[in-house]
Amino acid sequence: MPASYLAGPLLDERKAMWSTRLATVTAEQDHTRCLLVAVDGNDLLGFAYLAVGTDGRILLDNLHVQPERKQSGIGRQLVYHAFGWASEQHPDKTVYLEVLCDNFAAITFYRRLGGQSTKEFMERFPAGFELPVVEYTWGPDIVRILADNRSTTDRLAS
């Protein structure tokens, strides 16, 4: 991504998006979206956000872990819990996500979790540039299997 976009518009766009999402996510959700948060005391370690897409599949729209906590298992448990929500609320649905093609660490992570590359395309960003993106999907059977790996002792809030 262009440095000028990372330093300015991206932050503003994300703040607006998350302000809207957080204002509308409640404990009594309509089962079309889910926000999972990994915490240690008052420290945010990571989060995942899922939503039912217009095509009926479940979009894992965001999965983030604090940089200093990567490779600690937090991301993996967030995925397991995200897939747990998907398999409980929307059985027999595919889960997918989109990732920039040059995000090799994330792609390796998704492949290790059984994600299948199903589509590549150019994503147009609001600032006018395009970047290559790849879609990874997990079928309902894999989603259920991975959901069964959830740790019940993890401190995840939804």
C-alpha positions as CSV (number, residue, x, y, z in Angstrom):
1,M,0.0,0.0,0.0
2,P,1.2,3.5,-0.7
3,A,2.9,5.0,2.4
4,S,0.7,8.1,2.0
5,Y,-2.4,6.0,2.3
6,L,-1.1,4.1,5.4
7,A,-0.2,7.4,7.1
8,G,-3.5,9.1,6.6
9,P,-6.7,8.0,4.9
10,L,-6.4,4.4,6.1
11,L,-6.5,5.3,9.7
12,D,-9.5,7.7,9.2
13,E,-11.4,5.0,7.2
14,R,-10.8,2.3,9.8
15,K,-11.8,4.7,12.7
16,A,-15.1,5.4,10.9
17,M,-15.7,1.8,10.1
18,W,-15.0,0.6,13.6
19,S,-17.0,3.4,15.2
20,T,-20.0,2.3,13.2
21,R,-19.5,-1.4,13.9
22,L,-18.9,-1.0,17.6
23,A,-21.9,1.2,18.0
24,T,-24.2,-1.4,16.5
25,V,-22.7,-4.6,18.0
26,T,-24.7,-5.6,21.1
27,A,-24.9,-8.6,23.4
28,E,-28.2,-9.5,21.8
29,Q,-26.9,-9.6,18.2
30,D,-29.1,-10.7,15.3
31,H,-26.7,-13.6,14.6
32,T,-25.5,-12.0,11.4
33,R,-22.2,-10.7,12.9
34,C,-19.9,-11.5,15.7
35,L,-17.0,-9.6,17.4
36,L,-14.6,-11.7,19.4
37,V,-11.9,-10.0,21.6
38,A,-8.9,-11.6,23.2
39,V,-7.8,-9.8,26.3
40,D,-5.4,-10.2,29.2
41,G,-6.7,-8.0,32.0
42,N,-7.3,-4.6,30.4
43,D,-4.9,-5.4,27.5
44,L,-6.3,-6.0,24.1
45,L,-4.4,-8.9,22.5
46,G,-6.4,-9.4,19.4
47,F,-9.8,-9.6,17.8
48,A,-11.9,-11.2,15.1
49,Y,-15.0,-9.9,13.4
50,L,-17.3,-12.0,11.3
51,A,-20.4,-11.2,9.3
52,V,-22.8,-13.0,7.1
53,G,-22.1,-11.9,3.5
54,T,-24.6,-11.0,0.9
55,D,-23.9,-14.4,-0.7
56,G,-24.8,-16.3,2.5
57,R,-21.2,-17.2,3.3
58,I,-19.6,-16.1,6.5
59,L,-16.9,-13.4,6.0
60,L,-14.1,-13.4,8.5
61,D,-13.7,-9.7,7.9
62,N,-11.0,-8.9,10.4
63,L,-8.5,-11.0,12.3
64,H,-5.8,-9.1,14.1
65,V,-3.3,-9.9,16.9
66,Q,-1.0,-7.4,18.6
67,P,2.4,-7.6,16.7
68,E,4.3,-8.5,19.9
69,R,1.8,-11.4,20.6
70,K,1.9,-13.0,17.1
71,Q,2.8,-16.7,17.1
72,S,1.6,-17.1,20.6
73,G,-1.6,-19.0,19.7
74,I,-3.9,-16.1,20.1
75,G,-4.7,-15.9,16.4
76,R,-5.3,-19.6,16.2
77,Q,-7.7,-19.5,19.1
78,L,-9.5,-16.5,17.6
79,V,-10.0,-18.5,14.4
80,Y,-11.2,-21.5,16.4
81,H,-13.7,-19.4,18.3
82,A,-14.8,-17.6,15.1
83,F,-15.4,-20.9,13.4
84,G,-17.3,-22.0,16.6
85,W,-19.6,-19.1,16.2
86,A,-20.0,-19.7,12.5
87,S,-20.8,-23.4,13.0
88,E,-23.2,-22.8,15.8
89,Q,-25.1,-19.9,14.2
90,H,-24.8,-20.8,10.6
91,P,-24.2,-24.6,10.2
92,D,-23.3,-25.8,6.7
93,K,-22.0,-22.4,5.7
94,T,-18.6,-21.7,4.2
95,V,-16.3,-19.2,6.0
96,Y,-14.0,-17.1,3.8
97,L,-11.6,-14.1,4.1
98,E,-9.7,-11.9,1.8
99,V,-6.0,-11.1,2.2
100,L,-3.5,-9.0,0.3
101,C,-1.4,-11.3,-1.9
102,D,1.9,-9.9,-0.4
103,N,0.8,-10.8,3.2
104,F,2.9,-14.0,3.2
105,A,2.7,-14.5,7.0
106,A,-1.1,-14.4,7.0
107,I,-1.3,-16.6,3.9
108,T,1.0,-19.2,5.5
109,F,-1.2,-19.1,8.7
110,Y,-4.4,-19.6,6.7
111,R,-3.0,-22.5,4.7
112,R,-1.8,-24.2,7.9
113,L,-5.4,-23.9,9.2
114,G,-6.6,-25.7,6.0
115,G,-7.8,-22.6,4.1
116,Q,-8.1,-23.1,0.4
117,S,-7.3,-20.4,-2.1
118,T,-10.5,-20.0,-4.1
119,K,-10.2,-16.7,-6.0
120,E,-7.7,-13.9,-6.8
121,F,-8.7,-10.5,-7.8
122,M,-7.7,-6.8,-7.8
123,E,-9.2,-4.8,-4.9
124,R,-9.8,-1.1,-5.6
125,F,-9.2,1.0,-2.5
126,P,-11.1,4.3,-1.8
127,A,-7.9,6.3,-2.4
128,G,-7.9,5.0,-6.1
129,F,-5.2,2.4,-6.1
130,E,-5.6,-1.3,-6.7
131,L,-3.8,-4.3,-5.0
132,P,-4.0,-8.0,-5.7
133,V,-6.1,-10.0,-3.1
134,V,-6.6,-13.7,-2.6
135,E,-9.7,-15.3,-1.1
136,Y,-9.3,-18.3,1.3
137,T,-12.2,-20.5,2.2
138,W,-13.1,-23.2,4.7
139,G,-15.9,-25.5,4.0
140,P,-18.5,-26.4,6.7
141,D,-16.8,-29.7,7.7
142,I,-13.4,-28.0,8.2
143,V,-15.1,-25.1,10.1
144,R,-16.7,-27.7,12.5
145,I,-13.4,-29.6,13.0
146,L,-11.5,-26.4,13.7
147,A,-14.2,-25.1,16.0
148,D,-13.8,-28.2,18.1
149,N,-10.3,-27.1,18.9
150,R,-11.5,-24.1,21.0
151,S,-10.0,-23.8,24.4
152,T,-12.5,-23.3,27.1
153,T,-10.0,-21.5,29.3
154,D,-9.1,-18.8,26.8
155,R,-10.1,-15.3,27.8
156,L,-12.1,-14.4,24.7
157,A,-15.2,-12.1,24.9
158,S,-17.9,-12.0,22.3
